[in-house]
């Protein structure tokens, strides 16, 4: 006896309310349905259905058997689906580390869309504002923003990180609007502790380096955004964070003739050998999603 088929017949008879309806639903003859039921009852060693001319009803044994048959059928379907997947289909755990600012503003949403495409993958995101040792901390992929990435690292460029000098309207009303980069030295500037107090700009392809000072520094760009929004000073912010506030007018871009230094956004990983499908498809997905002209730059 094909027990899975017999279980499917039993469940269909119960759900449809009759053997004839189940026969139509399963494209079987009525005698075949009856035979499957009889064989299942023989195997179970108990009657599963009360049969009358008017209706069918479950016996006590049938009531116990029904949910277990449903579970077996669901398990069989799951097993079939797994076997049907291509051998290189992305499956399993992928551990990613990323900075707080980029992780919260863009990567989390990208990961959510990725796992919709590949539901067999589970992503563990470590949102940290420090450089992680990939091997020691068992990281598959690190998203890093850098100007000069260590050439010894294995990396794929995913997109560009541009910045914008900007301030809230309230700050500019009180302190005035700089028109030359050198005037930044006269303003309260909000600085990132990692990049220091010298802002690297370009004008007409010539470098313009400005030493700035201010009363707020942070190791996280998201914190500088919040300080800038309340009018604490002028900030040089990555456009992936500043764009929505510039679009809404909460922050105003300054010094349009000057262009802050650009950085790359890289996917860094430990080895090219035996790259798992999860890592390969994630890198492809992120590179296609962000591109070298990312959506957030269109507002700046």
C-alpha positions, 0 to 999 in steps of 0.5 A: 500500500502507498501509505502517503496516498492512502493518507491523502485520500483519508484527509480529502474524504474528511475535508470534502465530506464524502468519498465521491467528492474526494474521488473527484478532487483527487481524480480517482475512481470511487472504488480506488478511494474505498480501497485506500481507506480500507487499506489504511484502516487495516494498517492502523488496526482500527476503523477511522470513519463511520460510514452511513448513507447520509454522511461520514464521521470520524471515529475516535481513532480517526480523530487521532489519526487525522492531524498526524496524517496532515503532518505526514503529508506536510513533511513529505511536501517539504522533503520533496521541495528541498530535494527539488532545489538546485544543488547550488541554491542558497541555503543556510546561515550567512553572518554579516557585519556592518556599521550602525549607520549603513546597517540601519539605513539601508542594509537591513531593508536589502537583507529583508528583500534578499531573504524573500528571494531566497527563503532557505537562507537565514541572515545574522546581522552584526551591527558594529562600529568596529573592524571585525576579524572575519575568521575569528568571529566567523563572519561570512561578509563584512560591509566596509566603507573605505577610501583605500581598502587593504589590498590583502583583503578579498573584496567586491566593490558594491557602490560609492559613498559620497558625502555632503556638507550640510546644516539645518536652516535654524543654524544657518539663520543664526550663524550665516551660510559659508560660501567658501570652504575656508569659512568652515573654520569659523563655524561649529562643525560636527566631526566624526571621530574616525575621520578627524577634524580635517575635512578633505574636499575638492574644487575643480579637481584640486584638493582643498583641506580644511581644519574644522573644530566644534563642540560635538564629535561622535564615532557614529554618523547617525548621531551627527545627523541628529545633532545637525537636525537640531541646529547644533552645527555644520556636518559632513554626512554620507548622502545615504543618511542625509538624503531624506533630510535634504529632500524634506528641507530639514537639512540644506546642502552647502558649498555646491562647488566643493565635493567631499572625498568619495569612499567605496562601499565594499563587501569583504570576505575571507576566501574566494575558494569554495564560495557558498551560494549564499555569499555569492548571491548576496554579493550579486544582489547588493551590487545590483541593488545599490549600483554606482549611482545609488538611489539616495544620491538622487536627492542631493 
